[in-house]
Amino acid sequence: MYIKDLFKRKPVISLEVFPPKPDAPLDNVLKVIEEVQDLKPDFISVTYGAGGNSRAYTVEIANLVKNKYNIEALAHLTCISSTKKDILNLVEQLKEKNIKNILALRGDLPQNQDENPTIIDYQYAQDLIKDLQTMGEICLGAACYPEGHLESPSLNQDLKNLKAKVDSGVDFLITQLFFDNQLFYNFLEKTDISGISCPISAGIMPVINKKQIERITNLCGATLTPKFKKVLEKYEHKPEALKEAGIFYATEQIIDLLANGVDGIHLYGMNRPEVVKQIFTNIDTIRSSAYEN
């Protein structure tokens, strides 16, 4: 099934898993998928490792999600250091396994390289999307940034770039994580004004430890709300309490988003099935009610 068709009966509730390092076994991530399969997420996205160094695992895990666990799979595909031949080979591998949903990304800068990565055939995700459009029978997702991409000079410029990306052939969008729902609602208004009409799924990450939030905000620039800062200050030295508070905060975000009729929720679960299961339990009745409406 194409993920774009799932949005016809919104909201779509999905989650993300990531592969292990190239020299590590798949056991842990497979355990995650086994533990969350009964939650019946609408799809599971499978990331690359940093710098695209786990491509083979991405294909293998996506294959298991789709063909063993019978959950729709969304395979991440990054292009920053890829040739067109690399991309074609990966798409052919995915199609052979009946995986036709791809999240087209520029990708993170490869590790141990200069600030400017090797640009071979692709500079931006839009270039990749245009190429994928020629390969047929693919449903394409892309990333968007409610607070603007870190490399963009302004949110307005980022919206112009996003409109061009969507016009290149994007079927749906998944946002970078955010902690302030009002920023997301403001972003939706701006996308509507910009003429971006494809479904947009809200990316939510439950923060369960202080180091995690420090790393995340440094990487993506997500704004912490005063409310969440107070949670961190109160519980930063009490890990179990902070974990519980982080799950509760993410749950509150999701409930508010569902109440406001969002197209979807994409949960960045950090391969922590106990966190994902708790959040799905918290929203179970609300999720069912949202489908009925």
NORVEN-V649904 format. One record per helix or strand. SS is the DSSP state (alpha for helix, beta for strand). FROM is the first residue (numbers start at 1). TO is the last residue. If there is no record, write none. Layout:
ss:SS from:FROM to:TO
ss:SS from:FROM to:TO
This chain:
ss:alpha from:3 to:9
ss:beta from:12 to:18
ss:alpha from:27 to:39
ss:beta from:43 to:47
ss:alpha from:50 to:52
ss:alpha from:55 to:67
ss:beta from:72 to:78
ss:alpha from:84 to:96
ss:beta from:101 to:105
ss:alpha from:125 to:133
ss:beta from:139 to:144
ss:alpha from:155 to:167
ss:beta from:172 to:175
ss:alpha from:181 to:194
ss:beta from:199 to:204
ss:alpha from:210 to:220
ss:alpha from:226 to:235
ss:alpha from:239 to:259
ss:beta from:264 to:268
ss:alpha from:273 to:282
ss:alpha from:284 to:292
